[in-house]
């Protein structure tokens, strides 16, 4: 089973796709709670260069509240990560975690239903980048 929802873009800059991703997430009810610039972190901590790679921790508060109400420990698996990465040759890829795939380990059917709703929302956000 695939564990991400992916879309590749050619002919657009990393910064442009990042802004479009933020807008698409917001348009579909997600806020960005965390942001990790992986490339900058690797440079700082390991003095290693790598292509642009950004992790956005996206959260839909209503869905998170619902999930926590069903399974209080689920916060350990939140927020939903969305990555934006330079895949080379002028291409940038956006990948969002598939919440259904990540929640399968929990084994709670009610939570799986919520994860399905979140997956649909993330699919639409990635489509609209």
C-alpha positions, -999 to +999 in steps of 0.1 A: +000+000+000+013+035-009+017+057+021+018+091+004-004+111-019+020+125-046+021+151-073+050+162-094+054+196-110+077+207-139+086+242-148+078+258-114+103+268-087+105+252-053+094+285-037+064+287-060+053+252-053+058+258-016+035+288-016+009+270-038+010+241-013+004+264+017-025+280-001-041+246-011-037+233+024-054+265+038-081+263+012-089+228+024-090+236+061-054+228+071-031+250+091+006+246+091+017+240+127+053+230+121+079+236+094+112+218+090+137+229+064+155+195+061+182+208+037+191+236+060+192+213+090+214+188+073+238+216+062+239+230+098+242+197+117+262+176+092+277+201+068+260+181+040+243+196+010+211+182-004+183+195-027+156+216-012+134+195+011+107+210+034+083+192+058+051+210+066+031+197+096-005+203+085-035+200+108-072+204+104-083+213+140-118+198+137-105+165+124-077+164+149-101+170+178-124+142+165-094+118+162-081+126+197-116+121+211-117+086+195-081+076+204-064+100+229-028+088+221-032+095+184-016+129+190+017+110+187+009+105+150-002+141+143+001+165+125-002+152+089+032+157+072+034+172+037+068+173+020+079+195-008+111+184-024+133+192-053+135+160-072+159+173-098+157+182-135+134+211-128+109+190-110+094+196-076+073+169-059+046+174-032+039+143-010+013+142+018+011+113+042-019+090+036-036+091+070-054+058+063-021+040+058-006+055+089-036+048+111-039+011+102-015+002+130-040+015+155-068-009+146-097+014+155-125+014+128-139+048+140-104+063+136-100+048+102-132+065+091-119+099+103-085+091+085-105+085+053-121+119+055-087+135+061-072+115+032-099+129+009-091+164+021-054+160+016-060+145-019-079+175-029-053+199-014-025+181-033-046+181-065-051+219-061-015+228-056 
